Amino acid sequence: MSELRRKLRNRSKVRSAAGGRPRLSIYRSSKYIYAQIIDDASGTTLVAAGGKKIAEGNKSDSAAAVGRALAEAALAKGVKQVVFDRGSYKYHGRVKALADAAREGGLDF
């Protein structure tokens, strides 16, 4: 039950902070991590990156590589500001590594 409550609490914060900005959504499986930037107004995915194609080092290194690749692709599309949607995942480990790398890559959230 705590995972569902954490997800709903985070989702309400994401919706209130969005204000027309695209959403950086994360999915974490047991092996890989995936991230995509979604424009909720039009319902389209602007940029996506996944850990299957960018596997390097351990899982945290791979997550950081996904964050860098996502930031690079987003800046090429002209997206600089996003809202970070971590879903029900704690801001720890691979999720934190991806977020830090995306910030270092130039995304603002």
N, CA, C and O atoms as a GROMACS GRO file, in nm:
protein
  436
    1MET      N    1   0.082  -0.120   0.000
    1MET     CA    2   0.000   0.000   0.000
    1MET      C    3   0.085   0.126   0.000
    1MET      O    4   0.046   0.228  -0.056
    2SER      N    5   0.202   0.119   0.062
    2SER     CA    6   0.285   0.240   0.069
    2SER      C    7   0.336   0.280  -0.070
    2SER      O    8   0.356   0.398  -0.096
    3GLU      N    9   0.359   0.182  -0.158
    3GLU     CA   10   0.405   0.214  -0.293
    3GLU      C   11   0.298   0.291  -0.370
    3GLU      O   12   0.329   0.387  -0.440
    4LEU      N   13   0.173   0.249  -0.356
    4LEU     CA   14   0.063   0.318  -0.422
    4LEU      C   15   0.047   0.460  -0.367
    4LEU      O   16   0.027   0.554  -0.443
    5ARG      N   17   0.054   0.474  -0.236
    5ARG     CA   18   0.042   0.608  -0.176
    5ARG      C   19   0.156   0.698  -0.221
    5ARG      O   20   0.134   0.816  -0.248
    6ARG      N   21   0.277   0.643  -0.229
    6ARG     CA   22   0.392   0.723  -0.274
    6ARG      C   23   0.372   0.766  -0.420
    6ARG      O   24   0.404   0.879  -0.456
    7LYS      N   25   0.321   0.676  -0.503
    7LYS     CA   26   0.297   0.708  -0.643
    7LYS      C   27   0.193   0.819  -0.656
    7LYS      O   28   0.213   0.913  -0.733
    8LEU      N   29   0.083   0.809  -0.583
    8LEU     CA   30  -0.022   0.910  -0.592
    8LEU      C   31   0.025   1.044  -0.537
    8LEU      O   32  -0.010   1.149  -0.591
    9ARG      N   33   0.102   1.042  -0.430
    9ARG     CA   34   0.154   1.166  -0.372
    9ARG      C   35   0.248   1.235  -0.472
    9ARG      O   36   0.241   1.356  -0.491
   10ASN      N   37   0.335   1.158  -0.535
   10ASN     CA   38   0.427   1.214  -0.633
   10ASN      C   39   0.351   1.264  -0.756
   10ASN      O   40   0.384   1.369  -0.810
   11ARG      N   41   0.252   1.191  -0.800
   11ARG     CA   42   0.176   1.229  -0.920
   11ARG      C   43   0.104   1.362  -0.898
   11ARG      O   44   0.097   1.443  -0.989
   12SER      N   45   0.050   1.385  -0.777
   12SER     CA   46  -0.018   1.512  -0.751
   12SER      C   47   0.081   1.628  -0.755
   12SER      O   48   0.046   1.737  -0.800
   13LYS      N   49   0.202   1.606  -0.708
   13LYS     CA   50   0.304   1.711  -0.713
   13LYS      C   51   0.347   1.738  -0.856
   13LYS      O   52   0.372   1.853  -0.893
   14VAL      N   53   0.355   1.635  -0.938
   14VAL     CA   54   0.395   1.650  -1.077
   14VAL      C   55   0.289   1.730  -1.153
   14VAL      O   56   0.323   1.819  -1.231
   15ARG      N   57   0.163   1.700  -1.130
   15ARG     CA   58   0.055   1.770  -1.200
   15ARG      C   59   0.049   1.917  -1.160
   15ARG      O   60   0.026   2.004  -1.244
   16SER      N   61   0.070   1.946  -1.031
   16SER     CA   62   0.062   2.085  -0.987
   16SER      C   63   0.182   2.166  -1.035
   16SER      O   64   0.171   2.287  -1.054
   17ALA      N   65   0.297   2.101  -1.054
   17ALA     CA   66   0.419   2.172  -1.096
   17ALA      C   67   0.434   2.180  -1.247
   17ALA      O   68   0.520   2.254  -1.296
   18ALA      N   69   0.353   2.107  -1.321
   18ALA     CA   70   0.374   2.098  -1.465
   18ALA      C   71   0.364   2.232  -1.535
   18ALA      O   72   0.461   2.277  -1.596
   19GLY      N   73   0.251   2.296  -1.529
   19GLY     CA   74   0.233   2.427  -1.590
   19GLY      C   75   0.271   2.433  -1.737
   19GLY      O   76   0.328   2.532  -1.782
   20GLY      N   77   0.240   2.328  -1.814
   20GLY     CA   78   0.269   2.328  -1.956
   20GLY      C   79   0.405   2.271  -1.992
   20GLY      O   80   0.439   2.263  -2.110
   21ARG      N   81   0.484   2.231  -1.892
   21ARG     CA   82   0.615   2.173  -1.923
   21ARG      C   83   0.600   2.025  -1.952
   21ARG      O   84   0.511   1.961  -1.897
   22PRO      N   85   0.686   1.969  -2.036
   22PRO     CA   86   0.683   1.824  -2.060
   22PRO      C   87   0.726   1.748  -1.934
   22PRO      O   88   0.790   1.803  -1.845
   23ARG      N   89   0.690   1.621  -1.930
   23ARG     CA   90   0.714   1.537  -1.813
   23ARG      C   91   0.822   1.434  -1.845
   23ARG      O   92   0.813   1.365  -1.946
   24LEU      N   93   0.924   1.424  -1.759
   24LEU     CA   94   1.028   1.322  -1.772
   24LEU      C   95   0.983   1.204  -1.687
   24LEU      O   96   0.991   1.209  -1.564
   25SER      N   97   0.937   1.099  -1.753
   25SER     CA   98   0.884   0.982  -1.684
   25SER      C   99   0.986   0.870  -1.686
   25SER      O  100   1.057   0.851  -1.785
   26ILE      N  101   0.994   0.796  -1.576
   26ILE     CA  102   1.093   0.689  -1.561
   26ILE      C  103   1.023   0.556  -1.539
   26ILE      O  104   0.924   0.548  -1.467
   27TYR      N  105   1.077   0.452  -1.601
   27TYR     CA  106   1.037   0.315  -1.572
   27TYR      C  107   1.163   0.236  -1.539
   27TYR      O  108   1.261   0.242  -1.612
   28ARG      N  109   1.159   0.163  -1.431
   28ARG     CA  110   1.275   0.086  -1.387
   28ARG      C  111   1.236  -0.061  -1.377
   28ARG      O  112   1.147  -0.097  -1.300
   29SER      N  113   1.304  -0.145  -1.455
   29SER     CA  114   1.283  -0.289  -1.443
   29SER      C  115   1.395  -0.345  -1.356
   29SER      O  116   1.476  -0.270  -1.302
   30SER      N  117   1.399  -0.476  -1.343
   30SER     CA  118   1.503  -0.534  -1.259
   30SER      C  119   1.642  -0.524  -1.322
   30SER      O  120   1.742  -0.523  -1.251
   31LYS      N  121   1.648  -0.517  -1.456
   31LYS     CA  122   1.776  -0.510  -1.526
   31LYS      C  123   1.808  -0.373  -1.584
   31LYS      O  124   1.923  -0.330  -1.581
   32TYR      N  125   1.707  -0.305  -1.638
   32TYR     CA  126   1.730  -0.183  -1.714
   32TYR      C  127   1.647  -0.067  -1.658
   32TYR      O  128   1.560  -0.086  -1.573
   33ILE      N  129   1.676   0.051  -1.708
   33ILE     CA  130   1.598   0.170  -1.675
   33ILE      C  131   1.566   0.242  -1.805
   33ILE      O  132   1.650   0.251  -1.894
   34TYR      N  133   1.445   0.294  -1.814
   34TYR     CA  134   1.398   0.363  -1.933
   34TYR      C  135   1.346   0.499  -1.892
   34TYR      O  136   1.290   0.515  -1.784
   35ALA      N  137   1.362   0.598  -1.978
   35ALA     CA  138   1.311   0.731  -1.951
   35ALA      C  139   1.256   0.790  -2.080
   35ALA      O  140   1.308   0.766  -2.189
   36GLN      N  141   1.150   0.868  -2.066
   36GLN     CA  142   1.095   0.936  -2.181
   36GLN      C  143   1.041   1.072  -2.140
   36GLN      O  144   0.997   1.091  -2.026
   37ILE      N  145   1.046   1.165  -2.232
   37ILE     CA  146   0.991   1.298  -2.210
   37ILE      C  147   0.861   1.305  -2.287
   37ILE      O  148   0.858   1.288  -2.409
   38ILE      N  149   0.752   1.330  -2.213
   38ILE     CA  150   0.618   1.323  -2.268
   38ILE      C  151   0.554   1.461  -2.264
   38ILE      O  152   0.560   1.530  -2.162
   39ASP      N  153   0.492   1.501  -2.374
   39ASP     CA  154   0.412   1.623  -2.377
   39ASP      C  155   0.268   1.582  -2.350
   39ASP      O  156   0.201   1.527  -2.438
   40ASP      N  157   0.219   1.608  -2.228
   40ASP     CA  158   0.085   1.563  -2.190
   40ASP      C  159  -0.025   1.641  -2.261
   40ASP      O  160  -0.136   1.590  -2.276
   41ALA      N  161   0.003   1.762  -2.305
   41ALA     CA  162  -0.099   1.841  -2.374
   41ALA      C  163  -0.139   1.776  -2.507
   41ALA      O  164  -0.257   1.769  -2.541
   42SER      N  165  -0.039   1.728  -2.581
   42SER     CA  166  -0.069   1.664  -2.709
   42SER      C  167  -0.067   1.512  -2.699
   42SER      O  168  -0.109   1.444  -2.793
   43GLY      N  169  -0.020   1.457  -2.588
   43GLY     CA  170  -0.018   1.313  -2.570
   43GLY      C  171   0.087   1.242  -2.653
   43GLY      O  172   0.067   1.128  -2.695
   44THR      N  173   0.200   1.309  -2.676
   44THR     CA  174   0.306   1.249  -2.758
   44THR      C  175   0.434   1.236  -2.678
   44THR      O  176   0.460   1.313  -2.586
   45THR      N  177   0.514   1.138  -2.716
   45THR     CA  178   0.646   1.122  -2.659
   45THR      C  179   0.745   1.199  -2.744
   45THR      O  180   0.758   1.174  -2.864
   46LEU      N  181   0.815   1.292  -2.683
   46LEU     CA  182   0.909   1.376  -2.756
   46LEU      C  183   1.044   1.308  -2.772
   46LEU      O  184   1.101   1.307  -2.881
   47VAL      N  185   1.095   1.249  -2.661
   47VAL     CA  186   1.227   1.187  -2.660
   47VAL      C  187   1.220   1.064  -2.571
   47VAL      O  188   1.152   1.065  -2.468
   48ALA      N  189   1.291   0.959  -2.609
   48ALA     CA  190   1.297   0.838  -2.525
   48ALA      C  191   1.439   0.782  -2.528
   48ALA      O  192   1.511   0.795  -2.628
   49ALA      N  193   1.478   0.720  -2.417
   49ALA     CA  194   1.608   0.653  -2.408
   49ALA      C  195   1.591   0.533  -2.316
   49ALA      O  196   1.513   0.537  -2.220
   50GLY      N  197   1.666   0.427  -2.345
   50GLY     CA  198   1.655   0.306  -2.265
   50GLY      C  199   1.790   0.244  -2.238
   50GLY      O  200   1.887   0.268  -2.310
   51GLY      N  201   1.795   0.165  -2.133
   51GLY     CA  202   1.920   0.104  -2.089
   51GLY      C  203   1.962  -0.017  -2.169
   51GLY      O  204   2.077  -0.059  -2.158
   52LYS      N  205   1.874  -0.074  -2.249
   52LYS     CA  206   1.912  -0.192  -2.327
   52LYS      C  207   2.019  -0.158  -2.429
   52LYS      O  208   2.114  -0.235  -2.448
   53LYS      N  209   2.004  -0.045  -2.495
   53LYS     CA  210   2.099  -0.006  -2.599
   53LYS      C  211   2.222   0.062  -2.540
   53LYS      O  212   2.327   0.066  -2.604
   54ILE      N  213   2.209   0.115  -2.419
   54ILE     CA  214   2.319   0.189  -2.358
   54ILE      C  215   2.360   0.118  -2.229
   54ILE      O  216   2.346   0.175  -2.121
   55ALA      N  217   2.408  -0.002  -2.237
   55ALA     CA  218   2.449  -0.077  -2.118
   55ALA      C  219   2.599  -0.062  -2.099
   55ALA      O  220   2.679  -0.110  -2.180
   56GLU      N  221   2.637   0.005  -1.991
   56GLU     CA  222   2.780   0.019  -1.960
   56GLU      C  223   2.800   0.012  -1.809
   56GLU      O  224   2.729   0.078  -1.734
   57GLY      N  225   2.895  -0.068  -1.766
   57GLY     CA  226   2.925  -0.080  -1.624
   57GLY      C  227   2.812  -0.144  -1.546
   57GLY      O  228   2.741  -0.232  -1.596
   58ASN      N  229   2.796  -0.098  -1.422
   58ASN     CA  230   2.689  -0.153  -1.339
   58ASN      C  231   2.558  -0.081  -1.369
   58ASN      O  232   2.552   0.001  -1.461
   59LYS      N  233   2.453  -0.111  -1.293
   59LYS     CA  234   2.321  -0.055  -1.322
   59LYS      C  235   2.317   0.096  -1.304
   59LYS      O  236   2.250   0.165  -1.380
   60SER      N  237   2.388   0.149  -1.205
   60SER     CA  238   2.389   0.294  -1.183
   60SER      C  239   2.462   0.366  -1.296
   60SER      O  240   2.420   0.473  -1.338
   61ASP      N  241   2.571   0.308  -1.343
   61ASP     CA  242   2.642   0.366  -1.457
   61ASP      C  243   2.556   0.368  -1.582
   61ASP      O  244   2.556   0.464  -1.658
   62SER      N  245   2.481   0.260  -1.602
   62SER     CA  246   2.392   0.250  -1.717
   62SER      C  247   2.280   0.354  -1.706
   62SER      O  248   2.242   0.415  -1.805
   63ALA      N  249   2.228   0.374  -1.585
   63ALA     CA  250   2.122   0.474  -1.564
   63ALA      C  251   2.175   0.614  -1.591
   63ALA      O  252   2.104   0.697  -1.649
   64ALA      N  253   2.298   0.641  -1.551
   64ALA     CA  254   2.358   0.772  -1.577
   64ALA      C  255   2.378   0.793  -1.727
   64ALA      O  256   2.359   0.904  -1.777
   65ALA      N  257   2.415   0.688  -1.797
   65ALA     CA  258   2.432   0.698  -1.942
   65ALA      C  259   2.297   0.726  -2.011
   65ALA      O  260   2.291   0.801  -2.108
   66VAL      N  261   2.190   0.665  -1.960
   66VAL     CA  262   2.057   0.690  -2.014
   66VAL      C  263   2.018   0.836  -1.990
   66VAL      O  264   1.959   0.900  -2.077
   67GLY      N  265   2.049   0.888  -1.872
   67GLY     CA  266   2.018   1.028  -1.841
   67GLY      C  267   2.093   1.124  -1.931
   67GLY      O  268   2.036   1.223  -1.977
   68ARG      N  269   2.220   1.096  -1.957
   68ARG     CA  270   2.299   1.181  -2.047
   68ARG      C  271   2.244   1.176  -2.190
   68ARG      O  272   2.232   1.280  -2.255
   69ALA      N  273   2.212   1.056  -2.237
   69ALA     CA  274   2.158   1.040  -2.372
   69ALA      C  275   2.023   1.110  -2.387
   69ALA      O  276   1.995   1.171  -2.490
   70LEU      N  277   1.940   1.099  -2.284
   70LEU     CA  278   1.809   1.163  -2.288
   70LEU      C  279   1.823   1.315  -2.290
   70LEU      O  280   1.753   1.382  -2.366
   71ALA      N  281   1.913   1.370  -2.210
   71ALA     CA  282   1.934   1.514  -2.206
   71ALA      C  283   1.986   1.565  -2.340
   71ALA      O  284   1.944   1.670  -2.388
   72GLU      N  285   2.077   1.491  -2.399
   72GLU     CA  286   2.134   1.530  -2.528
   72GLU      C  287   2.026   1.533  -2.637
   72GLU      O  288   2.020   1.626  -2.717
   73ALA      N  289   1.942   1.430  -2.640
   73ALA     CA  290   1.835   1.422  -2.739
   73ALA      C  291   1.729   1.530  -2.715
   73ALA      O  292   1.674   1.585  -2.810
   74ALA      N  293   1.702   1.559  -2.588
   74ALA     CA  294   1.602   1.661  -2.556
   74ALA      C  295   1.649   1.800  -2.597
   74ALA      O  296   1.572   1.879  -2.652
   75LEU      N  297   1.775   1.830  -2.572
   75LEU     CA  298   1.828   1.959  -2.612
   75LEU      C  299   1.830   1.975  -2.763
   75LEU      O  300   1.812   2.085  -2.815
   76ALA      N  301   1.852   1.864  -2.835
   76ALA     CA  302   1.848   1.869  -2.981
   76ALA      C  303   1.707   1.899  -3.031
   76ALA      O  304   1.690   1.961  -3.136
   77LYS      N  305   1.604   1.856  -2.955
   77LYS     CA  306   1.464   1.883  -2.992
   77LYS      C  307   1.417   2.018  -2.940
   77LYS      O  308   1.306   2.060  -2.972
   78GLY      N  309   1.499   2.086  -2.860
   78GLY     CA  310   1.461   2.216  -2.808
   78GLY      C  311   1.390   2.213  -2.674
   78GLY      O  312   1.331   2.313  -2.633
   79VAL      N  313   1.395   2.101  -2.605
   79VAL     CA  314   1.332   2.087  -2.473
   79VAL      C  315   1.439   2.110  -2.367
   79VAL      O  316   1.539   2.037  -2.362
   80LYS      N  317   1.418   2.211  -2.282
   80LYS     CA  318   1.515   2.240  -2.178
   80LYS      C  319   1.457   2.221  -2.038
   80LYS      O  320   1.527   2.173  -1.949
   81GLN      N  321   1.330   2.258  -2.018
   81GLN     CA  322   1.267   2.245  -1.887
   81GLN      C  323   1.166   2.132  -1.888
   81GLN      O  324   1.083   2.121  -1.979
   82VAL      N  325   1.174   2.047  -1.787
   82VAL     CA  326   1.081   1.934  -1.772
   82VAL      C  327   1.038   1.924  -1.627
   82VAL      O  328   1.094   1.989  -1.538
   83VAL      N  329   0.937   1.842  -1.604
   83VAL     CA  330   0.894   1.806  -1.469
   83VAL      C  331   0.934   1.661  -1.447
   83VAL      O  332   0.903   1.576  -1.530
   84PHE      N  333   1.002   1.633  -1.337
   84PHE     CA  334   1.054   1.499  -1.310
   84PHE      C  335   0.946   1.413  -1.246
   84PHE      O  336   0.896   1.444  -1.138
   85ASP      N  337   0.908   1.304  -1.315
   85ASP     CA  338   0.806   1.211  -1.266
   85ASP      C  339   0.872   1.077  -1.238
   85ASP      O  340   0.897   0.999  -1.330
   86ARG      N  341   0.902   1.052  -1.112
   86ARG     CA  342   0.970   0.929  -1.074
   86ARG      C  343   0.872   0.816  -1.046
   86ARG      O  344   0.914   0.705  -1.016
   87GLY      N  345   0.743   0.842  -1.055
   87GLY     CA  346   0.642   0.740  -1.031
   87GLY      C  347   0.644   0.694  -0.887
   87GLY      O  348   0.646   0.777  -0.796
   88SER      N  349   0.645   0.565  -0.865
   88SER     CA  350   0.645   0.512  -0.729
   88SER      C  351   0.786   0.477  -0.682
   88SER      O  352   0.803   0.420  -0.574
   89TYR      N  353   0.887   0.512  -0.761
   89TYR     CA  354   1.024   0.476  -0.726
   89TYR      C  355   1.083   0.581  -0.632
   89TYR      O  356   1.059   0.700  -0.647
   90LYS      N  357   1.158   0.535  -0.535
   90LYS     CA  358   1.225   0.626  -0.444
   90LYS      C  359   1.337   0.699  -0.516
   90LYS      O  360   1.399   0.644  -0.608
   91TYR      N  361   1.363   0.822  -0.476
   91TYR     CA  362   1.471   0.900  -0.536
   91TYR      C  363   1.602   0.852  -0.473
   91TYR      O  364   1.655   0.914  -0.380
   92HIS      N  365   1.652   0.742  -0.526
   92HIS     CA  366   1.767   0.674  -0.466
   92HIS      C  367   1.826   0.582  -0.571
   92HIS      O  368   1.753   0.528  -0.654
   93GLY      N  369   1.956   0.562  -0.570
   93GLY     CA  370   2.019   0.464  -0.657
   93GLY      C  371   2.012   0.501  -0.804
   93GLY      O  372   2.059   0.607  -0.845
   94ARG      N  373   1.952   0.411  -0.883
   94ARG     CA  374   1.948   0.431  -1.028
   94ARG      C  375   1.864   0.551  -1.069
   94ARG      O  376   1.898   0.621  -1.164
   95VAL      N  377   1.755   0.576  -0.997
   95VAL     CA  378   1.670   0.691  -1.029
   95VAL      C  379   1.746   0.821  -1.006
   95VAL      O  380   1.739   0.913  -1.087
   96LYS      N  381   1.818   0.828  -0.897
   96LYS     CA  382   1.898   0.947  -0.865
   96LYS      C  383   2.012   0.964  -0.966
   96LYS      O  384   2.042   1.076  -1.007
   97ALA      N  385   2.076   0.854  -1.005
   97ALA     CA  386   2.184   0.861  -1.103
   97ALA      C  387   2.135   0.914  -1.236
   97ALA      O  388   2.202   0.995  -1.300
   98LEU      N  389   2.018   0.868  -1.280
   98LEU     CA  390   1.961   0.916  -1.405
   98LEU      C  391   1.927   1.064  -1.395
   98LEU      O  392   1.956   1.140  -1.487
   99ALA      N  393   1.866   1.106  -1.285
   99ALA     CA  394   1.827   1.246  -1.268
   99ALA      C  395   1.949   1.337  -1.264
   99ALA      O  396   1.949   1.443  -1.327
  100ASP      N  397   2.051   1.297  -1.191
  100ASP     CA  398   2.172   1.380  -1.182
  100ASP      C  399   2.240   1.394  -1.318
  100ASP      O  400   2.286   1.502  -1.354
  101ALA      N  401   2.246   1.284  -1.393
  101ALA     CA  402   2.309   1.289  -1.526
  101ALA      C  403   2.227   1.374  -1.622
  101ALA      O  404   2.284   1.444  -1.706
  102ALA      N  405   2.095   1.370  -1.612
  102ALA     CA  406   2.011   1.452  -1.698
  102ALA      C  407   2.029   1.600  -1.666
  102ALA      O  408   2.032   1.684  -1.755
  103ARG      N  409   2.042   1.631  -1.537
  103ARG     CA  410   2.067   1.771  -1.497
  103ARG      C  411   2.203   1.818  -1.548
  103ARG      O  412   2.215   1.930  -1.599
  104GLU      N  413   2.305   1.733  -1.535
  104GLU     CA  414   2.438   1.769  -1.584
  104GLU      C  415   2.438   1.784  -1.736
  104GLU      O  416   2.516   1.862  -1.791
  105GLY      N  417   2.351   1.710  -1.804
  105GLY     CA  418   2.340   1.718  -1.949
  105GLY      C  419   2.271   1.843  -1.999
  105GLY      O  420   2.275   1.872  -2.119
  106GLY      N  421   2.206   1.917  -1.908
  106GLY     CA  422   2.146   2.043  -1.950
  106GLY      C  423   1.997   2.055  -1.925
  106GLY      O  424   1.940   2.161  -1.949
  107LEU      N  425   1.931   1.950  -1.878
  107LEU     CA  426   1.788   1.960  -1.848
  107LEU      C  427   1.768   2.034  -1.715
  107LEU      O  428   1.848   2.022  -1.623
  108ASP      N  429   1.660   2.110  -1.708
  108ASP     CA  430   1.629   2.187  -1.589
  108ASP      C  431   1.503   2.134  -1.524
  108ASP      O  432   1.395   2.143  -1.583
  109PHE      N  433   1.515   2.079  -1.403
  109PHE     CA  434   1.399   2.034  -1.324
  109PHE      C  435   1.435   2.031  -1.178
  109PHE      O  436   1.352   1.996  -1.095
   0.00000   0.00000   0.00000
